[in-house]
Amino acid sequence: MSIKNSFIRELVTNRILFLMLLPTVAFFLVNNYAPMVGIYYAFIRFDFNSNMFNSPFIGLKNFEFLWKSGKLTSLTVNTLAYNIAFIGLGNIFSISVAILLNEIRSKWFKKITQSVLFLPYFVSFVILSVIIFNLFNFEHGMLNSTLKSLGMAPVDVYSQPHTWIWLILFFYLWKNLGYSMVIYLAAITGISDDYYEAAKIDGANAFQRARHITLPMLKTTFMILLLFAIGSIMKGQFDLFYQLVGNNGLLYETTDILDTYVYRSLKVTFDFGISTAAGVYQSIFGFVLIMVVNGIIRKINPDYALF
């Protein structure tokens, strides 16, 4: 039987399932594939008096400009560095908190703690930016108001780019810790109690049980979450960076990432070519990175690879 005939037979046999799949296919076609025509902007000098296909074609000059300006290197370093820190610290803290919560025997305290940790996930980035502004505003922020009341000099946090590395990391972890922790806690609760009971009989303490039972059992969950995170490693949490930093040029040295640069190129300079070139570079670099990491993982342990 030919491939064509087998596909038609499969289509007829499972027509209801294929009909259910149509909305998803339509969604991706409209929102993910149709807009890819806009990639052409990366190879033209857009003329506002004309349209995309009548604008002058300039080849790779937009990419050349990004490279020679030095922005591409700094944007890539910032985007990768932040995401590596987010993934690394996020998983370390999430696993640690999940293990600690699992050791708590008081059910009401455990539920309250989970709720308190999970609550920041529902705080919007707009609200978070307001909170941070009221904390670090130079004139009326809580930090400087406290320093003034103690007779100390105020601190202009919004002019210190390196301080924001730690602030962004802290508030990212504060907002997302609870969500990641719940995933690991669910995986821990799925581990059979027989392992822990046997370890207790052998005299293992809580730290030994966590090291020799819990952590090895979480390996599969960790690898899956790691691969998913790497899939979006070139996406730099745009809402977090833009809402916290905004258009403060003093902080771009350490806080400007590919997403904010693309957005600013469209909103401020209206440079369609440069912004699209940066977006295309971001997608290609991310794709290559995913393929490389997945290939390495497939060589180490094929069971953990995505494909």
Secondary structure, DSSP 8 states (H G I E B T S, - for coil): --HHHHHHHHHHHTHHHHHHHHHHHHHHIIIIIGGGGGGGGGGB---TTS-GGGS-B-TTHHHHHHHHHTHHHHHHHHHHHHHHHHHHHHHHHHHHHHHHHHH---HHHHHHHHHHHHGGGGS-HHHHHHHHHHHH-TTT-HHHHHHHHTT-----GGG-TTHHHHHHHHHHHHHHHHHHHHHHHHHHHTS-HHHHHHHHHTT--HHHHIIIIIHHHTHHHHHHHHHHHHHTTT---HHHHHHHHTT-GGGHHHH--HHHHHHHHHHTS--HHHHHHHHHHHHHHHHHHHHHHHHHHHHH-GGG---
